Amino acid sequence: MKHPDYMVRLGLTAVSTILLAVYFCAAITACSEKDDTEAIRTLIQKGAGLAEEKKLGDLMDLTTPEFMALPGHYDARMTKRTLLGAFLHYGKFKIHFPRPAVEFDEGKNSAMATVHFLIVRQNQGIPGLKELYNDPRRWLEKAGEKADLYQLKLVLVKNGGDWQVREAALEGFKGTGF
């Protein structure tokens, strides 16, 4: 049976519309994940700034009510106390880190971010680290030559459109890996 020309055009238009819709949905998902990745990286940057300013209350506002710090299984209150001791020990300090790695779960409602970092007294620095922000491997190599490095793994959840830290696990650097 022969189809009228308009039926063929209608069929092609429908297929084109479906393909366009699929592409559009994929683009929105990719943009959404990119936006969430940037939101998480911004949250990490904000947290580092609050730590440098020793604003413990504001720093802990970035966490969920059931926050847990590892090792030690510290809740928010214990973590705040521990951070206060660390802040007193370091005095004025800066936190340096390359671009954090971010991975999402299937539902995109939780994520894990890995932050490699070092802490230096405020007037110290390691030349060239800032330029390596987008190259975490080279950043680690350069920073590891000059300072003790740490790895912080953050489990984040999306709460009302905002990302919050539910768990933070801290490890020291162990040579070529963590």
ABEGO torsion letter per residue (X at the ends): XBBBAAAAAAAAAAAAAAAAAAAAAAAAAAAAAAAAAAAAAAAAAAAAAAAAAGBAAAAAAABBAABBBOBGGBBAAAAAAAAAAAAAAAEBBBBBBBBBBBBBBAAGABBBBBBBBBBBBAABBBBGAAAAAABAAAAAAAAAAABBBBBBBBBBBBBGGBBBBABBBBBBBBEABX
